[in-house]
Amino acid sequence: MARLDWQVEHVLRRAAFGPDAADLARFANTSAAAVTAYLVDFEQQPDDVDARIGDSAYVGITSRGQFSPNTRINDARQRWLFRMVHSRRPLQEKMALFWHNHFATTYTKVAGGVGGVQSTKMLALKAGELPGPQGQLELFRQFALGNFRDLLFNVARDPAMVVFLDGRTNVKRKPQENFGREIMELFTFGVGNYVEEDVYAAARVFTGWNLRRATDLPNTDPAGYYEFFYNPAQHDTTAKTFTFPVYGNGGLTIPERTAADGMQDAYDFITALALHPETARRLARKLWNFFVSELEAPDPAFVEAVATVYLENNMEMKPVVRYILGSSWFLDPSRLYARYSWPVEFVVRAIREVGWTGFSVNTARTPMANMGQTLFEPPDVAGWPQGQGWFSTGAMLARVNFATSLASNQRFNLAGAAAPHRASPSTFLNFFLQQLSPSPYATASYNELLAYLSAGGAWTGSDTQLNTKTAGLAKLILGSADYQFV
């Protein structure tokens, strides 16, 4: 099947996980603007992908006993991978991944505080499937392209974040500074825009923002859960003064309030952070790296333009992402394949392009860990190292090994699809380059792939030769440097 217009494929690689065969048919003769609208206005598409888990027409899952993604973290990881492969709302999943890295929260630390079952629920519970608040990932889906201030406020109340950054111990006698620091340093305007006195004031803003066990059930019981709890008795009611404006009139001080009204302190503080021009610019720079390029520094004009869209639209992310995907920066041909694929992006794109019949996403979990990424387990609150940081020698070997495993698993299906193109090594190779869409090969690299097809005897295009060469060729392409960019 013919590839799509280059702009359309560019949008689908960056704002989704690359086109599969169904997308090649769905978006044929469709403009990049129309595909962008399809992706950005994802609420118009059904969110029924989870109902397909276990269907043989889709990628498989593997579980010990009953599949339980709300209570077992490895099942939760599989469910998310399944969604990334098959969701009709791929930008929602892509932005959930972006926010997961931005508000990095690790399963291991949360589980150390509340146990594995409750930690999985806090991170991945799908609302309504078990008692308790929705998991953090569902929050990221809910606000994927929503209002950043509202997302920030909900993250501050999120049970997994409260446990992860020690909010359970944030009391007025001894304010806990972790969340107050990170909301400024990592989640909003960044280092250089606050001082240590601001950290202490921020900690006092969130005193009493604690957690409570909502049931008397043990942590191992799936029906038990924790929930956010504002404890007015533990809130510091005194005024909090910052070195940056909190209010539109330039005021630096959150006034003294009664304990009953103490949550307003956080509303005011979070609004100030979300509306700060440096927060707008910092988000713009992160979105440049995520959508536009990691091979060059963010264009200052881009940063200012995106920050303006963000502020003029009252911190709504949908207009921001729509603007980016339609911008001249994003659609510049020189920025094709200018971003390093994250391990999860590499895995999902490979599955979508190679095929999944008889393949389980569980097979990808260990290779992904060896590539440097385990879902729900960023290395620390700063998230994963990105760009070239993904590519140690061991991580690249893990990518090649995964490519080998997937290509071998799908070799007969690939050979069948390639059979009509067996006339010559070049037609056979060109079919695979159409199927797998790496960045364009240099002549020398292209000739090396042709040499592989001719090695061991003259090309005849026999069934035996197809079956012998198919998996190896797919592995070479998936494992090449040219496939590691999106």
C-alpha positions in Angstrom: 0.0 0.0 0.0 1.3 3.4 -0.9 2.7 5.7 1.8 0.9 8.9 2.7 1.9 12.5 2.0 5.1 13.3 3.9 3.4 16.0 6.0 0.6 13.6 7.0 3.1 10.9 8.0 5.1 13.5 9.9 2.0 14.4 11.9 1.3 10.8 12.6 4.8 10.0 13.7 5.0 12.9 16.1 1.5 13.4 17.3 0.7 9.6 17.3 2.7 6.5 17.0 3.1 6.3 13.2 0.5 4.9 10.8 -0.4 1.3 10.6 -2.0 -0.3 7.5 -5.5 0.9 8.6 -4.2 4.5 8.8 -2.6 4.3 5.4 -6.1 3.5 4.0 -7.9 5.9 6.4 -5.8 8.9 5.6 -5.1 8.4 1.9 -5.7 11.7 0.1 -6.2 13.5 3.4 -4.4 16.8 4.2 -2.1 17.3 7.1 -4.5 19.9 8.5 -7.4 17.4 8.4 -5.3 14.7 10.1 -4.2 17.2 12.8 -7.9 18.0 13.4 -8.6 14.3 13.7 -5.9 13.8 16.3 -6.4 17.0 18.3 -10.2 16.7 18.5 -9.9 13.2 19.7 -13.0 13.3 21.9 -15.0 12.8 18.7 -13.5 9.3 18.4 -14.7 6.4 20.5 -12.6 5.4 23.5 -13.5 1.7 23.3 -10.0 0.2 22.8 -9.9 -1.6 26.2 -12.8 -3.7 25.1 -10.5 -5.2 22.4 -8.0 -6.6 24.9 -8.0 -10.4 24.4 -9.4 -10.2 20.9 -7.2 -12.3 18.6 -7.3 -9.6 15.9 -5.3 -7.3 18.1 -1.9 -7.5 19.8 -2.0 -9.9 22.7 -1.4 -9.6 26.4 0.0 -12.1 28.8 -0.9 -12.4 32.5 -0.6 -14.7 35.4 -4.2 -15.6 36.2 -6.9 -13.1 35.4 -5.7 -9.9 33.7 -5.9 -7.2 36.3 -4.5 -3.9 35.1 -6.1 -2.0 38.0 -4.2 -3.9 40.7 -1.1 -5.4 39.1 1.4 -3.0 37.7 2.8 -5.3 34.9 -0.8 -5.7 33.7 -1.2 -2.0 33.8 1.9 -1.6 31.7 0.5 -4.0 29.1 -2.9 -2.2 29.0 -1.2 1.1 28.3 1.0 -0.5 25.6 -2.1 -2.1 24.1 -3.8 1.3 24.0 -0.9 3.0 22.3 -0.9 0.3 19.6 -4.6 0.4 18.9 -6.3 3.5 20.3 -8.3 5.6 17.9 -7.2 8.6 20.1 -3.4 8.3 19.7 -2.7 11.9 20.6 -4.5 11.4 23.9 -2.1 8.6 24.7 0.9 10.6 23.4 0.0 13.5 25.7 -0.6 11.2 28.6 3.0 10.0 28.0 4.2 13.6 27.9 2.5 14.4 31.2 3.7 11.1 32.8 7.2 12.3 32.1 6.5 15.9 33.1 4.9 14.8 36.5 7.2 11.8 36.9 5.9 9.5 39.6 7.5 6.1 40.3 5.6 2.9 41.1 8.4 1.6 43.3 8.4 4.5 45.8 4.6 4.6 46.0 4.4 0.9 46.5 6.9 1.2 49.3 4.4 3.4 51.1 1.1 1.7 50.4 1.9 -1.7 48.8 1.7 -3.0 45.2 -2.1 -3.2 44.9 -2.8 0.3 46.1 0.1 1.8 44.2 -1.2 0.3 41.0 -4.6 1.6 41.7 -3.2 5.1 42.4 -1.3 5.1 39.1 -3.6 3.2 36.7 -7.1 2.6 38.1 -9.7 3.1 35.4 -12.6 5.0 37.1 -15.5 2.9 38.1 -13.8 -0.5 37.7 -12.9 -0.7 41.4 -13.7 1.6 44.4 -11.5 4.6 44.7 -10.4 7.7 42.7 -9.1 7.3 39.2 -5.4 6.5 38.7 -2.9 9.2 37.8 -2.7 7.9 34.2 -6.4 8.4 33.8 -5.9 12.0 35.1 -3.3 12.6 32.4 -5.8 11.2 29.8 -8.6 13.4 31.1 -6.4 16.5 30.9 -4.3 15.4 27.9 -5.2 18.6 26.0 -7.1 20.3 28.9 -6.4 23.3 31.1 -2.9 23.2 32.5 -3.9 25.0 35.7 -6.6 22.5 36.3 -4.2 19.6 35.6 -1.7 21.1 38.0 -4.3 21.5 40.7 -5.5 17.9 40.3 -1.9 16.6 40.3 -1.4 18.4 43.7 -4.3 16.3 45.0 -3.4 13.1 43.2 -2.9 10.3 45.7 0.1 8.8 43.9 1.8 12.3 43.9 0.9 12.9 47.5 2.7 9.6 48.5 5.5 10.1 46.0 6.5 13.5 47.2 5.7 12.8 50.9 2.7 15.0 51.2 1.2 12.7 53.8 3.7 14.3 56.3 3.1 17.9 55.3 1.8 19.4 58.6 1.9 22.9 60.0 4.4 22.1 62.8 6.9 20.8 60.2 6.1 21.7 56.6 7.3 19.1 54.0 9.0 20.9 51.2 9.2 18.3 48.4 6.1 19.1 46.5 6.4 22.8 47.0 9.9 22.7 45.5 9.1 20.4 42.6 6.0 22.3 41.6 8.2 25.3 40.9 11.4 23.6 39.8 10.0 20.9 37.5 6.3 21.3 37.0 6.1 25.1 36.2 8.6 27.9 35.7 11.8 26.2 36.6 15.1 26.9 38.3 16.1 30.6 38.5 12.6 31.9 39.1 12.4 31.2 42.8 14.6 31.2 45.9 14.7 29.0 49.0 12.4 31.2 50.9 9.8 30.5 48.2 10.2 26.8 48.8 9.4 27.1 52.4 6.4 29.4 51.7 5.1 26.9 49.1 5.4 24.1 51.6 3.2 26.0 54.0 0.6 26.6 51.2 0.2 22.8 51.0 0.1 22.0 54.7 -2.9 19.8 55.5 -3.0 18.5 51.9 -2.7 14.9 53.1 -4.1 11.4 52.4 -6.4 9.2 54.3 -7.4 5.5 54.1 -11.0 5.6 53.0 -11.8 2.1 54.1 -10.7 -0.3 56.9 -9.7 -2.9 54.4 -6.1 -4.0 54.2 -3.9 -2.6 51.4 -3.9 -6.0 49.6 -7.7 -5.8 49.2 -8.6 -4.4 45.8 -11.7 -2.8 47.3 -9.7 -0.7 49.7 -8.4 2.7 48.7 -6.9 5.9 49.8 -8.1 9.4 48.9 -7.0 13.0 49.1 -7.9 14.7 52.4 -7.6 18.3 53.3 -7.0 18.4 57.0 -7.8 22.0 58.1 -6.3 21.3 61.6 -2.9 20.8 59.9 -3.0 23.9 57.7 -0.7 26.8 58.4 -3.1 29.8 58.3 -0.5 32.6 58.4 0.3 34.8 55.4 2.8 33.4 52.9 5.0 35.9 51.0 6.9 35.1 47.7 9.5 36.8 45.7 7.4 36.7 42.6 3.8 38.0 42.1 1.0 35.8 43.1 -1.8 38.2 42.1 -2.6 40.2 39.0 -2.0 43.4 40.9 1.6 42.4 41.6 0.8 41.3 45.2 3.5 39.0 46.6 1.6 37.8 49.7 -1.1 35.2 50.1 -3.1 36.6 53.0 -3.8 35.0 56.3 -7.0 32.8 56.2 -9.0 30.6 58.4 -8.1 26.9 58.3 -11.5 26.2 56.8 -10.6 28.4 53.8 -7.0 27.3 53.6 -7.3 25.4 50.3 -7.7 28.8 48.6 -4.0 29.4 49.3 -3.2 26.6 46.9 -5.7 27.8 44.3 -4.0 31.2 44.3 -0.5 29.8 44.3 -1.1 27.3 41.5 -2.9 29.9 39.4 0.1 32.3 39.8 2.5 29.5 38.7 0.4 28.4 35.8 -0.1 32.0 34.5 3.5 32.9 34.9 5.1 33.9 31.6 8.2 31.7 32.4 5.9 28.7 32.8 4.4 29.4 29.4 7.9 29.5 27.9 9.1 26.4 29.7 6.2 24.4 28.4 6.8 25.8 25.0 10.5 24.6 25.1 9.4 21.1 26.3 6.8 20.9 23.6 9.4 21.9 21.0 11.6 18.9 22.0 8.5 16.6 22.1 7.0 17.6 18.8 9.4 19.6 16.7 13.1 18.8 17.1 15.8 17.5 19.5 18.5 18.2 17.0 18.5 22.0 17.5 17.6 24.4 20.4 14.1 25.8 20.5 13.7 28.8 18.2 13.1 31.8 20.5 10.4 33.0 18.1 8.6 29.6 18.5 8.9 29.8 22.3 7.3 33.3 22.4 4.6 32.4 19.9 3.6 29.3 21.7 3.7 31.0 25.1 1.4 33.7 23.7 -1.1 31.1 22.5 -1.0 29.5 25.9 -1.6 32.7 27.8 -4.2 34.1 25.4 -6.2 30.9 25.6 -6.2 30.9 29.5 -3.8 28.0 29.8 -5.7 25.6 27.6 -3.4 23.0 25.9 -5.6 22.1 23.0 -5.1 25.4 21.2 -1.4 25.2 22.0 -0.9 21.8 20.5 -3.1 22.6 17.5 -1.0 25.7 16.8 2.3 23.7 17.1 1.2 21.0 14.7 0.1 23.5 12.1 3.1 25.8 12.5 5.9 26.4 9.9 8.4 25.2 12.5 6.7 21.8 12.8 6.1 21.4 9.0 9.5 22.5 8.0 10.9 19.6 5.8 14.3 20.0 7.5 12.8 18.8 10.7 11.6 15.5 9.5 13.0 12.7 11.6 14.5 15.2 14.0 13.5 13.6 17.2 14.9 10.5 18.9 12.2 7.9 19.6 11.6 7.0 23.2 11.8 3.2 23.8 8.0 3.0 24.1 7.6 4.9 20.8 10.1 2.6 19.1 8.3 -0.5 20.3 4.8 0.7 19.5 5.7 2.0 16.1 7.5 -1.2 15.2 4.5 -3.3 16.3 2.2 -1.2 14.3 4.3 -1.4 11.1 5.6 -5.0 11.3 2.4 -6.6 12.6 1.1 -8.2 15.8 -0.6 -11.5 15.0 0.3 -13.9 17.8 2.5 -11.3 19.5 2.1 -10.1 23.1 2.9 -6.7 24.4 4.3 -8.4 27.4 7.2 -9.5 25.2 8.2 -5.9 25.0 8.4 -5.1 28.7 11.9 -6.5 29.4 13.4 -5.2 26.2 11.9 -1.7 27.0 13.5 -1.8 30.4 16.8 -2.7 28.8 16.3 0.3 26.4 16.0 2.5 29.4 12.2 2.9 29.9 9.7 1.1 32.2 6.3 2.7 32.2 5.2 4.0 35.6 8.9 3.9 36.7 10.8 7.0 35.6 14.2 7.2 37.3 13.3 10.2 39.4 11.0 13.2 39.7 12.8 14.8 36.8 11.7 12.1 34.4 13.7 10.1 31.8 16.8 11.4 30.1 15.9 12.1 26.5 17.5 12.7 23.2 20.8 11.0 22.8 20.5 9.9 26.5 18.3 7.0 25.3 21.2 5.6 23.3 23.8 3.8 25.3 25.5 0.8 23.7 23.4 -1.6 25.9 20.2 0.3 25.1 20.8 0.2 21.3 21.5 -3.5 21.6 18.2 -4.0 23.4 16.5 -2.2 20.4 18.2 -4.6 18.0 17.2 -7.6 20.1 13.6 -6.5 20.2 13.6 -5.9 16.4 15.0 -9.5 16.0 12.3 -10.9 18.3 9.4 -9.1 16.6 10.6 -9.7 13.0 11.1 -13.4 13.7 7.6 -13.6 15.3 6.0 -12.0 12.2 8.3 -13.4 9.5 5.6 -15.5 7.7 3.1 -12.7 7.7 5.8 -10.3 6.4 6.9 -12.8 3.7 3.3 -13.2 2.5 2.8 -9.4 2.3 6.1 -9.0 0.5 5.6 -11.9 -2.0 4.1 -9.7 -4.8 7.3 -7.6 -4.7 9.8 -10.5 -5.1 10.8 -9.7 -8.7 14.2 -8.3 -7.7 16.2 -7.4 -4.5 15.4 -3.7 -5.1 11.7 -4.2 -5.4 11.7 -6.4 -2.3 13.8 -3.9 -0.3 11.6 -1.0 -1.4 8.5 -2.7 -0.2 10.1 -3.0 3.2 11.2 0.6 3.2 7.6 1.5 2.4 6.2 -0.8 5.1 8.6 0.3 7.9 9.2 4.0 7.1 12.7 4.7 8.4 14.3 8.0 7.6 15.7 8.0 4.1 18.8 5.9 3.8 22.1 7.2 2.4 23.2 5.4 -0.8 25.8 3.4 1.0 23.4 2.1 3.6 20.8 1.3 1.0 23.4 -0.7 -1.0 24.4 -2.6 2.2 20.8 -3.8 2.6 20.7 -4.8 -1.1 23.9 -6.8 -0.5 22.3 -8.6 2.4 19.5 -9.8 0.1 22.0 -11.1 -2.5 24.4 -12.7 0.0 24.5 -16.5 0.0 23.4 -16.9 -3.7 21.7 -15.1 -6.5 18.3 -13.6 -5.9 15.5 -15.9 -7.2 12.6 -14.6 -5.2 11.7 -18.2 -4.2 9.4 -18.9 -1.2 12.4 -20.3 0.6 14.5 -17.2 -0.1 11.6 -14.9 1.1 11.2 -16.9 4.3 14.9 -16.8 4.9 15.5 -13.1 4.2 12.3 -11.5 5.5 13.0 -11.5 9.2 16.7 -10.5 8.7 15.8 -7.6 6.5 13.1 -6.3 8.9 15.6 -6.7 11.8 18.3 -4.7 9.9 15.8 -1.9 9.2 14.3 -1.7 12.6 17.7 -1.9 14.3 19.3 0.7 12.0 20.1 4.2 13.2 17.7 5.5 10.6 14.7 3.9 12.3 15.5 5.5 15.7 14.1 8.9 14.7 10.5 10.0 14.5 
